[in-house]
Amino acid sequence: MTSTAFETAASNPIAYLDRIAATDLGRSYKGRMLDELDIRPGQTALDLGCGPGTDLTSLAQAVTATGTVIGVDHDQATVDAARERTADQHTVTVQLGDIHDLPLPNHTADRARTDRVLQHVADPARALREIHRVLRPGGRLVMGEPDWDTLTVDHPDSDLSRAYTQYVTDKVVRNSRIGRQLPRLATEAGFTVPSVIPITPVFRDAQAADKILGLERTTQRAMAAGYLTEEAAGRWLGHLSTGPFLAAVTFYIAVAES
């Protein structure tokens, strides 16, 4: 069971992150997160789970030459990429580190961001306690996370849509419902949460959605895990690749203050 309409091989992680950042959706939500950070010149800003440094330059521009930007990531390859991309920016440093045990002193930073990071970590509550520790009193954290339980993909057989989303929430993403949990977890970590901003992108083009959702790859895995039969998977992909397409998922931006 395969479809020629969708990608069958995953991009490498750095290429995937770059791809999302270059989309209209990526530029839009990242811009909103930057606005909510409300960075002032001279401040210290953290990008936790910075990946290949996609957002470090925009943070550096916001803190200006008098500020500091620190990127932290657990993966050496992405740290190396981020360091290479920001080598000419003297206000930016990138460190290898674990968000559960940040290599930073108490009350280091004025601002911090996490972008689609907490959905993957082992212990989001512990990570948020660490972020609270390194932020100065009155500091601000802005988090952006999808809630994969809200994923909707239209199909004439709604049972197939439910099975597909159930597989994503059960097996694909470690903390698949983290979007809705952000206010509670942040509050329990010692933050106040003055605002939560829902963003619900709607995809009308199957190929564009596939570049973010990996429709065929995920369907193949769902079939192997017993969430879809081979016949059902064929009907599912057949309609997605040929019929009118609509998919949506809610992405939450939560603003937290220390």
Secondary structure, DSSP 8 states (H G I E B T S, - for coil): ---TTS--S---HHHHHHHHHHSHHHHHHHHHHHHHHT--TT-EEEEET-TTTTTHHHHHHHH-TTSEEEEEES-HHHHHHHHHHTTT-TTEEEEE-BTTB-SS-TT-EEEEEEES-TTTSS-HHHHHHHHHHHEEEEEEEEEEEEEEEEEEE--SSHHHHHHHHHHIIIII-TTTTHHHHHHHHHHHTT-EEEEEEEE--EE--HHHHHHHH-HHHHHHHHHHTTSS-HHHHHHHHHHHHHS---EEEEEEEEEEE-
